[in-house]
Amino acid sequence: MIVSLCYCGYAQVPSLHAVDVSKAQFLVKELRVSPRSSKAACLRNINAFLVLQTVFLRSDSALVCCLILDAIKEVYKSDDVNYFVLESQSTLCLFAEKIHQKPRVVRTQFFAMIEFIVLQLNFIPRKELIALSVLLKANHLLEISIACARTFLCLLRHNSVFADVYREIGVLEVFAHLHKTVQRFSGKR
């Protein structure tokens, strides 16, 4: 029901006819931003979307969190431009800060969402990748570190431009730090 409210309202969210790719240092293929598909798919109510975000952050239920991630993905998929309109909300960055507290099934779906943005929209979500880098460096759980590394590897396999992206946003430094930590730990045994 909340997802349907995201599309309701008379106030049009500022239209985004084209994303300013001139500011983007790295691009994956050609950025896919189609004209708004239909009135029904246009995001019109950011406050309804913020309800989804807030419930995810406060919920401990795997079912609720997974339903919310599905709903958010539905909003992103309904119109390519919706992700860019909502980018200022930093939804996935906020989720990354709390993802170590969520059940495994939620974490899996979260990392799939990051991959979705790259693979479906052909967009490099720099803020989200930086949030993953911070998450990896925080080293909350080994399972989360592995999931972050898998996501970074998946994106690198998708397009080699991610090697440069990772260098620029500091992911390679985090991997070097983790490598030194592992060597130090294994050397003490």
Backbone as a chain_set.jsonl record, in Angstrom:
{"seq": "MIVSLCYCGYAQVPSLHAVDVSKAQFLVKELRVSPRSSKAACLRNINAFLVLQTVFLRSDSALVCCLILDAIKEVYKSDDVNYFVLESQSTLCLFAEKIHQKPRVVRTQFFAMIEFIVLQLNFIPRKELIALSVLLKANHLLEISIACARTFLCLLRHNSVFADVYREIGVLEVFAHLHKTVQRFSGKR", "coords": {"N": [[0.822, -1.182, 0.0], [1.967, 1.224, 0.766], [3.836, 1.595, -1.235], [2.173, 2.119, -3.419], [1.263, 4.597, -2.627], [3.506, 6.114, -3.074], [3.322, 6.817, -5.694], [1.186, 8.457, -5.808], [-0.498, 11.598, -5.77], [-0.75, 15.118, -6.365], [1.239, 16.909, -6.716], [3.997, 17.27, -8.692], [7.035, 15.631, -8.565], [10.17, 17.198, -8.949], [11.037, 17.134, -12.315], [13.276, 14.984, -14.014], [14.877, 15.048, -16.683], [17.249, 14.311, -17.856], [20.183, 12.856, -16.64], [22.951, 14.574, -15.427], [25.588, 13.71, -16.948], [28.001, 14.773, -17.449], [29.347, 15.481, -15.18], [30.042, 13.098, -14.142], [32.742, 11.06, -13.543], [33.33, 8.461, -14.184], [31.789, 6.09, -16.266], [29.466, 3.461, -16.888], [29.123, 1.689, -19.653], [26.477, 2.984, -21.463], [24.63, 5.297, -19.758], [21.474, 4.47, -18.542], [18.703, 6.145, -18.815], [15.568, 6.543, -19.314], [12.892, 8.395, -20.858], [10.212, 9.476, -18.742], [8.05, 6.826, -18.129], [5.24, 6.431, -17.679], [2.411, 8.058, -16.187], [1.629, 6.622, -13.974], [3.937, 5.356, -13.112], [5.604, 7.301, -12.209], [7.376, 8.771, -9.595], [5.831, 10.5, -7.065], [5.485, 11.152, -4.467], [7.584, 11.686, -2.154], [7.632, 11.579, 0.588], [6.111, 9.31, 1.249], [7.825, 7.357, 0.32], [9.9, 7.763, 2.116], [8.787, 6.713, 4.388], [9.004, 3.973, 3.942], [11.782, 3.757, 4.033], [12.321, 4.542, 6.71], [10.943, 2.578, 8.189], [12.379, 0.299, 7.448], [14.891, 0.857, 8.596], [14.269, 0.799, 11.304], [13.177, -1.671, 11.827], [13.37, -5.042, 13.04], [12.586, -7.336, 11.944], [13.025, -9.886, 9.632], [11.283, -10.531, 7.551], [9.736, -8.169, 7.193], [11.786, -6.337, 6.53], [12.764, -7.487, 4.143], [10.467, -7.312, 2.542], [10.305, -4.549, 2.335], [12.697, -3.933, 0.99], [12.11, -5.202, -1.422], [9.938, -3.61, -2.19], [11.175, -1.111, -2.52], [12.913, -1.711, -4.593], [11.015, -2.206, -6.535], [9.984, 0.377, -6.89], [12.277, 1.632, -7.952], [12.537, 0.127, -10.304], [10.169, 0.665, -11.646], [10.335, 3.055, -12.972], [13.122, 4.29, -14.521], [14.157, 6.78, -13.834], [13.328, 7.252, -11.261], [15.157, 6.284, -9.338], [17.205, 8.194, -9.509], [15.89, 10.53, -8.819], [15.408, 9.955, -6.183], [17.946, 9.735, -5.189], [19.137, 11.709, -3.602], [18.158, 11.159, -1.111], [19.74, 9.237, -0.042], [19.262, 6.537, 0.554], [20.208, 3.794, 0.337], [22.745, 4.117, 1.363], [22.224, 4.791, 4.011], [21.032, 2.412, 4.756], [23.222, 0.732, 4.561], [24.704, 1.432, 6.786], [23.328, 0.201, 8.837], [23.102, -2.431, 8.135], [24.585, -4.554, 9.168], [23.22, -5.271, 11.407], [21.034, -6.596, 10.601], [19.185, -9.584, 9.609], [20.635, -12.425, 7.803], [19.334, -13.01, 5.307], [18.246, -10.555, 4.635], [20.547, -9.012, 4.358], [21.683, -10.246, 2.118], [19.806, -9.593, 0.144], [20.059, -6.843, 0.168], [22.695, -6.41, -0.821], [22.294, -7.396, -3.368], [20.635, -5.426, -4.343], [22.353, -3.242, -4.642], [23.936, -4.216, -6.719], [21.953, -4.39, -8.661], [21.469, -1.689, -9.315], [23.76, -1.015, -10.736], [23.862, -3.002, -12.767], [21.343, -2.879, -14.043], [20.656, -0.153, -14.413], [22.947, 0.847, -15.428], [24.607, 2.552, -14.002], [27.018, 4.073, -11.915], [26.958, 3.824, -8.642], [28.315, 5.823, -6.671], [28.203, 6.913, -4.026], [26.98, 4.834, -2.651], [28.835, 2.791, -3.047], [30.995, 3.821, -1.657], [29.886, 3.741, 0.885], [29.739, 0.973, 1.182], [32.446, 0.421, 1.209], [33.203, 1.634, 3.614], [31.71, 0.041, 5.308], [32.976, -2.421, 4.887], [35.498, -1.807, 5.909], [34.855, -1.336, 8.571], [34.366, -3.855, 9.431], [32.375, -5.527, 10.743], [31.16, -8.112, 10.719], [32.438, -11.219, 9.567], [31.005, -12.418, 7.539], [29.684, -10.247, 6.359], [31.838, -8.818, 5.367], [32.727, -10.618, 3.443], [30.472, -10.638, 1.756], [30.489, -7.959, 0.868], [32.942, -7.949, -0.512], [32.339, -9.818, -2.493], [30.347, -8.435, -3.9], [31.814, -6.208, -4.808], [33.609, -7.586, -6.473], [31.844, -8.766, -8.326], [30.874, -6.468, -9.631], [33.239, -5.515, -10.728], [33.813, -7.573, -12.492], [31.721, -7.153, -14.237], [32.331, -4.719, -15.466], [35.378, -3.322, -16.364], [35.99, -0.722, -15.688], [35.484, -0.343, -13.06], [37.783, -0.885, -11.62], [39.241, 1.478, -11.684], [37.361, 3.121, -10.455], [37.221, 1.962, -7.894], [39.799, 2.477, -6.999], [39.728, 5.259, -6.88], [37.697, 5.802, -4.951], [38.651, 4.61, -2.7], [38.462, 1.887, -2.117], [40.404, 0.015, -2.817], [42.443, 0.635, -1.035], [41.253, -0.16, 1.346], [41.087, -2.923, 0.916], [43.834, -3.487, 0.825], [44.54, -2.825, 3.446], [43.01, -4.746, 4.816], [44.256, -7.04, 3.874], [46.81, -6.796, 5.003], [46.092, -6.984, 7.678], [45.086, -9.59, 7.812], [47.427, -10.99, 7.179], [49.03, -10.296, 9.362], [47.524, -11.426, 11.429], [47.55, -14.15, 10.728], [50.251, -14.61, 10.916], [50.774, -14.491, 13.643], [49.882, -16.826, 14.67]], "CA": [[0.0, 0.0, 0.0], [2.832, 2.402, 0.832], [4.428, 1.785, -2.571], [1.193, 2.794, -4.276], [1.228, 6.002, -2.21], [4.664, 6.795, -3.673], [2.937, 7.274, -7.024], [-0.019, 9.285, -5.672], [-0.325, 12.992, -5.417], [-0.911, 16.062, -7.466], [2.494, 17.646, -6.868], [4.989, 16.534, -9.471], [8.412, 15.716, -8.104], [10.929, 17.845, -10.031], [11.34, 16.237, -13.417], [14.688, 14.764, -14.292], [14.873, 14.574, -18.064], [18.523, 13.663, -18.141], [21.155, 12.955, -15.57], [24.119, 15.301, -15.903], [26.706, 12.771, -16.987], [29.261, 15.493, -17.622], [30.01, 15.494, -13.884], [30.449, 11.74, -13.814], [34.092, 10.774, -14.019], [33.315, 7.104, -14.71], [30.484, 5.64, -16.736], [29.355, 2.073, -17.301], [28.441, 1.698, -20.946], [25.702, 4.207, -21.588], [23.682, 5.439, -18.665], [20.123, 4.208, -19.031], [17.655, 6.962, -18.227], [14.556, 6.73, -20.336], [11.879, 9.376, -20.47], [9.231, 8.899, -17.815], [7.262, 5.868, -18.882], [3.816, 6.718, -17.565], [2.063, 8.778, -14.979], [1.523, 5.668, -12.87], [5.267, 4.931, -12.663], [6.349, 8.466, -11.732], [7.395, 9.019, -8.158], [5.203, 11.789, -6.791], [5.35, 11.365, -3.033], [8.833, 11.277, -1.504], [7.349, 11.275, 1.994], [5.693, 7.908, 1.329], [9.055, 6.575, 0.178], [10.648, 7.902, 3.372], [8.188, 5.779, 5.347], [9.667, 2.683, 3.682], [13.151, 3.879, 4.526], [12.295, 4.585, 8.17], [10.527, 1.271, 8.712], [13.502, -0.615, 7.277], [15.936, 1.174, 9.564], [13.822, 0.499, 12.665], [12.643, -3.027, 11.947], [14.235, -6.188, 13.299], [11.965, -8.474, 11.276], [13.573, -10.21, 8.308], [10.187, -10.47, 6.58], [9.424, -6.758, 6.938], [12.92, -5.73, 5.813], [12.794, -8.016, 2.767], [9.342, -6.713, 1.821], [10.638, -3.152, 2.055], [13.696, -3.927, -0.087], [11.367, -5.521, -2.648], [9.145, -2.435, -2.544], [12.086, -0.082, -3.021], [13.363, -2.157, -5.914], [9.872, -1.999, -7.429], [9.959, 1.811, -7.199], [13.396, 1.89, -8.858], [12.293, -0.532, -11.585], [8.977, 1.182, -12.322], [10.796, 4.119, -13.863], [14.559, 4.442, -14.301], [14.449, 8.089, -13.269], [12.985, 7.274, -9.835], [16.377, 6.134, -8.535], [17.951, 9.444, -9.521], [15.097, 11.481, -8.052], [15.548, 9.569, -4.776], [19.352, 9.619, -4.828], [19.47, 12.654, -2.536], [17.718, 10.59, 0.166], [20.834, 8.339, 0.384], [18.592, 5.391, 1.165], [21.055, 2.605, 0.46], [23.859, 4.461, 2.264], [21.691, 4.652, 5.373], [20.844, 0.974, 4.995], [24.547, 0.128, 4.741], [25.134, 1.684, 8.163], [22.595, -0.678, 9.756], [22.925, -3.766, 7.557], [25.208, -5.575, 10.013], [22.255, -5.637, 12.447], [19.9, -7.276, 9.955], [19.398, -11.015, 9.331], [21.392, -12.776, 6.596], [18.515, -12.918, 4.097], [18.121, -9.125, 4.345], [21.851, -8.572, 3.864], [21.819, -10.771, 0.758], [18.946, -8.804, -0.73], [20.637, -5.502, 0.122], [23.825, -6.405, -1.757], [21.721, -7.579, -4.706], [20.09, -4.129, -4.744], [23.492, -2.443, -5.124], [24.273, -4.76, -8.038], [20.855, -4.03, -9.56], [21.65, -0.308, -9.775], [24.811, -1.021, -11.754], [23.564, -3.891, -13.886], [20.121, -2.502, -14.748], [20.637, 1.256, -14.791], [24.271, 1.194, -15.952], [25.028, 3.72, -13.24], [27.977, 3.769, -10.853], [26.465, 4.482, -7.434], [29.536, 6.128, -5.915], [27.921, 7.054, -2.596], [26.701, 3.506, -2.121], [30.09, 2.044, -3.031], [31.773, 4.353, -0.536], [29.256, 3.187, 2.093], [30.178, -0.426, 1.277], [33.85, 0.459, 1.599], [33.198, 1.918, 5.052], [31.187, -1.18, 5.931], [34.05, -3.415, 4.816], [36.557, -1.381, 6.813], [34.358, -1.491, 9.941], [34.581, -5.274, 9.709], [31.425, -5.964, 11.76], [31.054, -9.567, 10.647], [33.166, -11.802, 8.438], [30.022, -12.665, 6.484], [29.438, -8.98, 5.672], [33.058, -8.531, 4.601], [32.704, -11.499, 2.27], [29.419, -10.159, 0.863], [31.0, -6.728, 0.244], [33.981, -8.336, -1.472], [31.653, -10.454, -3.633], [29.686, -7.382, -4.672], [32.867, -5.471, -5.518], [34.122, -8.463, -7.526], [30.789, -8.876, -9.346], [30.85, -5.234, -10.405], [34.486, -5.467, -11.491], [33.642, -8.503, -13.62], [30.753, -6.541, -15.155], [33.001, -3.698, -16.258], [36.713, -3.062, -15.824], [36.088, 0.656, -15.206], [35.392, -0.366, -11.603], [39.128, -0.858, -11.039], [39.54, 2.895, -11.475], [36.401, 3.619, -9.464], [37.648, 1.467, -6.578], [41.008, 3.212, -6.622], [39.352, 6.629, -6.548], [36.875, 5.917, -3.736], [39.371, 4.066, -1.554], [38.204, 0.464, -1.874], [41.663, -0.719, -2.907], [43.145, 0.859, 0.233], [40.609, -1.006, 2.352], [41.537, -4.296, 0.668], [45.237, -3.575, 1.24], [44.517, -2.847, 4.905], [42.512, -6.064, 5.238], [45.284, -8.025, 3.549], [47.842, -6.674, 6.038], [45.518, -7.495, 8.922], [45.038, -11.054, 7.706], [48.806, -11.477, 7.271], [49.452, -10.131, 10.749], [46.783, -12.396, 12.233], [48.026, -15.503, 10.408], [51.646, -14.694, 11.362], [50.809, -14.639, 15.082], [49.499, -18.189, 15.044]], "C": [[0.881, 1.268, 0.0], [3.479, 2.673, -0.527], [3.446, 2.492, -3.484], [1.066, 4.266, -3.9], [2.405, 6.799, -2.781], [4.311, 7.403, -5.027], [1.721, 8.196, -6.993], [0.34, 10.714, -5.322], [-0.483, 13.87, -6.63], [0.377, 16.843, -7.71], [3.506, 16.771, -7.591], [6.356, 16.727, -8.831], [9.204, 16.331, -9.242], [11.368, 16.83, -11.087], [12.84, 16.159, -13.659], [14.761, 14.177, -15.698], [16.161, 13.868, -18.43], [19.441, 13.874, -16.953], [22.382, 13.639, -16.142], [25.342, 14.39, -15.844], [28.032, 13.481, -17.19], [30.039, 15.555, -16.321], [30.537, 14.117, -13.498], [31.82, 11.453, -14.409], [34.142, 9.401, -14.681], [31.901, 6.744, -15.124], [30.571, 4.16, -17.094], [28.52, 2.078, -18.567], [27.746, 3.036, -21.124], [24.662, 4.22, -20.496], [22.275, 5.306, -19.21], [19.117, 5.05, -18.248], [16.66, 7.257, -19.338], [13.6, 7.842, -19.909], [10.851, 8.699, -19.559], [8.235, 8.056, -18.598], [5.765, 6.141, -18.829], [3.567, 7.459, -16.269], [2.043, 7.845, -13.777], [2.888, 5.286, -12.309], [6.098, 6.082, -12.105], [6.249, 8.581, -10.217], [6.843, 10.415, -7.916], [5.224, 12.135, -5.307], [6.595, 10.835, -2.316], [8.594, 10.922, -0.045], [6.883, 9.83, 2.183], [6.915, 6.998, 1.204], [9.866, 6.619, 1.465], [10.074, 7.02, 4.478], [8.831, 4.403, 5.179], [11.077, 2.693, 4.27], [13.19, 3.811, 6.053], [11.926, 3.233, 8.769], [11.661, 0.263, 8.573], [14.552, -0.395, 8.364], [15.551, 0.77, 10.987], [13.401, -0.947, 12.876], [13.728, -4.065, 12.224], [13.736, -7.432, 12.575], [12.557, -8.683, 9.884], [12.494, -10.085, 7.247], [9.868, -9.025, 6.204], [10.541, -6.112, 6.13], [12.994, -6.205, 4.371], [11.652, -7.445, 1.931], [9.65, -5.265, 1.444], [11.693, -3.066, 0.946], [13.048, -4.264, -1.424], [10.573, -4.31, -3.133], [10.021, -1.333, -3.13], [12.596, -0.451, -4.408], [12.247, -1.967, -6.944], [9.768, -0.525, -7.847], [11.076, 2.147, -8.192], [13.132, 1.315, -10.244], [11.135, 0.091, -12.354], [9.307, 2.319, -13.287], [12.264, 4.365, -13.538], [14.911, 5.745, -13.578], [14.18, 8.125, -11.767], [14.217, 7.131, -8.949], [17.104, 7.472, -8.414], [17.207, 10.546, -8.763], [15.299, 11.224, -6.556], [16.997, 9.522, -4.306], [19.735, 10.54, -3.673], [19.037, 12.146, -1.155], [18.775, 9.655, 0.759], [20.311, 7.088, 1.081], [19.536, 4.219, 1.379], [22.29, 2.874, 1.313], [23.423, 4.33, 3.72], [21.497, 3.181, 5.734], [22.179, 0.294, 5.267], [25.043, 0.309, 6.165], [24.51, 0.707, 9.153], [22.562, -2.138, 9.305], [23.557, -4.86, 8.407], [24.275, -6.032, 11.134], [21.084, -6.433, 11.894], [20.229, -8.751, 9.731], [20.063, -11.249, 7.971], [20.582, -12.595, 5.318], [18.339, -11.46, 3.679], [19.436, -8.6, 3.773], [22.058, -9.017, 2.414], [21.02, -9.924, -0.224], [19.477, -7.372, -0.877], [21.784, -5.437, -0.888], [23.354, -6.613, -3.19], [21.15, -6.263, -5.235], [21.201, -3.221, -5.282], [23.876, -2.91, -6.532], [23.217, -4.396, -9.067], [21.057, -2.634, -10.147], [22.691, -0.256, -10.89], [24.374, -1.804, -12.982], [22.338, -3.461, -14.686], [20.111, -1.053, -15.221], [21.937, 1.705, -15.456], [24.81, 2.459, -15.303], [26.005, 3.272, -12.164], [27.539, 4.532, -9.606], [27.609, 4.749, -6.459], [29.276, 6.217, -4.417], [27.696, 5.69, -1.954], [27.971, 2.66, -2.04], [31.006, 2.53, -1.912], [31.213, 3.813, 0.772], [29.65, 1.722, 2.283], [31.637, -0.502, 1.7], [33.988, 0.711, 3.097], [32.724, 0.692, 5.829], [32.255, -2.263, 5.974], [35.156, -3.078, 5.804], [36.151, -1.55, 8.283], [34.447, -2.934, 10.399], [33.696, -5.789, 10.848], [31.357, -7.491, 11.854], [31.834, -10.06, 9.435], [32.225, -12.001, 7.252], [29.73, -11.388, 5.683], [30.655, -8.597, 4.835], [33.103, -9.365, 3.333], [31.66, -11.023, 1.267], [29.845, -8.87, 0.153], [32.021, -7.072, -0.839], [33.352, -8.986, -2.705], [30.974, -9.415, -4.522], [30.712, -6.589, -5.466], [33.409, -6.305, -6.68], [33.112, -8.606, -8.664], [30.766, -7.642, -10.24], [32.099, -5.09, -11.262], [34.419, -6.408, -12.691], [32.693, -7.935, -14.674], [31.428, -5.523, -16.06], [34.32, -3.342, -15.588], [36.896, -1.624, -15.346], [36.024, 0.699, -13.678], [36.757, -0.429, -10.93], [39.526, 0.593, -10.746], [38.617, 3.508, -10.421], [36.855, 3.213, -8.066], [38.896, 2.199, -6.091], [40.632, 4.619, -6.156], [38.587, 6.735, -5.225], [37.49, 5.23, -2.528], [39.141, 2.6, -1.25], [39.505, -0.333, -1.908], [42.487, -0.55, -1.634], [42.566, -0.023, 1.341], [41.043, -2.462, 2.167], [42.996, -4.482, 1.078], [45.342, -3.635, 2.756], [44.048, -4.199, 5.437], [43.547, -7.153, 4.987], [46.388, -8.002, 4.603], [47.347, -7.227, 7.367], [45.489, -9.012, 8.926], [46.445, -11.624, 7.827], [49.319, -11.397, 8.697], [48.816, -11.184, 11.654], [47.321, -13.812, 11.987], [49.483, -15.696, 10.863], [51.763, -14.897, 12.854], [50.499, -16.061, 15.521], [50.656, -19.061, 14.987]], "O": [[0.575, 2.248, -0.678], [3.65, 3.825, -0.925], [3.839, 3.374, -4.248], [0.791, 5.099, -4.763], [2.311, 8.014, -2.952], [4.923, 8.381, -5.457], [1.273, 8.665, -8.039], [1.347, 10.988, -4.669], [-0.365, 13.422, -7.77], [0.578, 17.38, -8.799], [3.824, 15.668, -7.146], [6.782, 17.856, -8.587], [8.94, 16.019, -10.403], [11.986, 15.811, -10.779], [13.564, 17.145, -13.523], [14.712, 12.96, -15.877], [16.158, 12.93, -19.228], [19.463, 14.944, -16.346], [22.809, 13.306, -17.247], [26.033, 14.313, -14.828], [29.086, 12.85, -17.111], [31.265, 15.671, -16.342], [31.39, 14.0, -12.618], [32.032, 11.586, -15.614], [34.902, 9.192, -15.626], [30.936, 7.053, -14.424], [31.609, 3.673, -17.543], [27.342, 2.433, -18.543], [28.356, 4.092, -20.955], [23.903, 3.264, -20.331], [21.917, 5.937, -20.205], [18.731, 4.688, -17.136], [16.893, 8.115, -20.189], [13.52, 8.181, -18.729], [10.66, 7.484, -19.619], [7.656, 8.503, -19.589], [5.095, 6.082, -19.861], [4.41, 7.48, -15.372], [2.407, 8.251, -12.674], [2.985, 4.924, -11.137], [7.189, 5.856, -11.581], [5.164, 8.497, -9.642], [7.325, 11.393, -8.488], [5.003, 13.287, -4.934], [6.642, 9.67, -1.921], [9.277, 10.057, 0.503], [7.229, 9.197, 3.18], [7.02, 5.99, 1.902], [10.455, 5.613, 1.861], [10.792, 6.625, 5.397], [9.163, 3.747, 6.166], [11.496, 1.738, 4.924], [14.012, 3.091, 6.619], [12.533, 2.797, 9.748], [11.888, -0.541, 9.476], [15.039, -1.348, 8.972], [16.422, 0.432, 11.789], [13.285, -1.391, 14.018], [14.845, -3.977, 11.715], [14.398, -8.469, 12.594], [12.582, -7.764, 9.065], [12.758, -9.584, 6.154], [9.745, -8.702, 5.022], [10.275, -5.413, 5.152], [13.26, -5.41, 3.47], [11.836, -7.128, 0.756], [9.295, -4.813, 0.356], [11.59, -2.217, 0.06], [13.397, -3.676, -2.447], [10.536, -4.018, -4.328], [9.652, -0.698, -4.118], [12.697, 0.403, -5.289], [12.511, -1.609, -8.091], [9.499, -0.219, -9.008], [10.845, 2.867, -9.163], [13.465, 1.943, -11.25], [11.118, 0.05, -13.584], [8.628, 2.508, -14.295], [12.604, 4.622, -12.383], [15.862, 5.789, -12.798], [14.757, 8.956, -11.065], [14.31, 7.791, -7.913], [17.566, 7.835, -7.332], [17.835, 11.398, -8.134], [15.355, 12.162, -5.76], [17.246, 9.288, -3.123], [20.576, 10.179, -2.85], [19.507, 12.657, -0.137], [18.707, 9.32, 1.942], [20.869, 6.646, 2.085], [19.646, 3.707, 2.494], [22.827, 1.951, 1.926], [24.167, 3.819, 4.557], [21.759, 2.762, 6.861], [22.265, -0.609, 6.099], [25.729, -0.563, 6.699], [25.099, 0.417, 10.194], [22.045, -2.992, 10.025], [23.096, -6.001, 8.364], [24.514, -7.072, 11.748], [20.232, -6.894, 12.654], [21.399, -9.13, 9.669], [20.05, -10.376, 7.104], [21.106, -12.07, 4.334], [18.287, -11.165, 2.485], [19.435, -7.831, 2.812], [22.55, -8.249, 1.587], [21.511, -9.582, -1.3], [19.349, -6.769, -1.942], [21.841, -4.524, -1.712], [23.943, -6.07, -4.124], [21.179, -6.013, -6.44], [21.002, -2.513, -6.269], [24.11, -2.093, -7.423], [23.544, -4.121, -10.221], [20.841, -2.422, -11.34], [22.52, 0.465, -11.873], [24.501, -1.324, -14.109], [22.302, -3.662, -15.9], [19.612, -0.757, -16.307], [22.017, 2.813, -15.985], [25.391, 3.32, -15.964], [25.834, 2.207, -11.569], [27.725, 5.746, -9.52], [27.832, 3.974, -5.528], [30.035, 5.664, -3.622], [28.167, 5.428, -0.847], [28.164, 1.906, -1.086], [31.712, 1.733, -1.293], [31.974, 3.465, 1.675], [29.871, 1.278, 3.41], [32.02, -1.389, 2.462], [34.799, 0.071, 3.766], [33.275, 0.356, 6.877], [32.415, -2.944, 6.987], [35.693, -3.969, 6.463], [36.984, -1.864, 9.133], [34.584, -3.215, 11.59], [34.184, -6.405, 11.795], [31.48, -8.07, 12.933], [31.881, -9.391, 8.402], [32.606, -11.779, 6.102], [29.548, -11.446, 4.467], [30.51, -8.106, 3.715], [33.477, -8.869, 2.27], [31.92, -11.003, 0.064], [29.586, -8.71, -1.04], [31.962, -6.542, -1.949], [33.782, -8.733, -3.831], [31.024, -9.507, -5.749], [30.516, -6.322, -6.651], [33.641, -5.77, -7.764], [33.487, -8.571, -9.835], [30.651, -7.755, -11.46], [32.03, -4.602, -12.39], [34.907, -6.082, -13.773], [32.846, -8.207, -15.864], [31.15, -5.457, -17.257], [34.367, -3.091, -14.384], [37.875, -1.335, -14.657], [36.463, 1.674, -13.069], [36.874, -0.057, -9.762], [40.08, 0.892, -9.688], [39.049, 4.316, -9.599], [36.868, 4.04, -7.153], [39.024, 2.501, -4.905], [41.157, 5.109, -5.156], [38.816, 7.671, -4.458], [36.913, 5.261, -1.441], [39.59, 2.114, -0.211], [39.688, -1.256, -1.113], [43.157, -1.487, -1.2], [43.302, -0.561, 2.167], [41.334, -3.154, 3.143], [43.355, -5.526, 1.623], [46.137, -4.404, 3.295], [44.618, -4.732, 6.389], [43.698, -8.075, 5.789], [46.851, -9.053, 5.047], [48.104, -7.867, 8.097], [45.829, -9.645, 9.926], [46.644, -12.633, 8.503], [49.968, -12.323, 9.184], [49.472, -11.757, 12.524], [47.521, -14.577, 12.931], [49.898, -16.817, 11.16], [52.773, -15.434, 13.308], [50.83, -16.448, 16.642], [50.544, -20.255, 15.267]]}, "num_chains": 1, "name": "protein.A"}
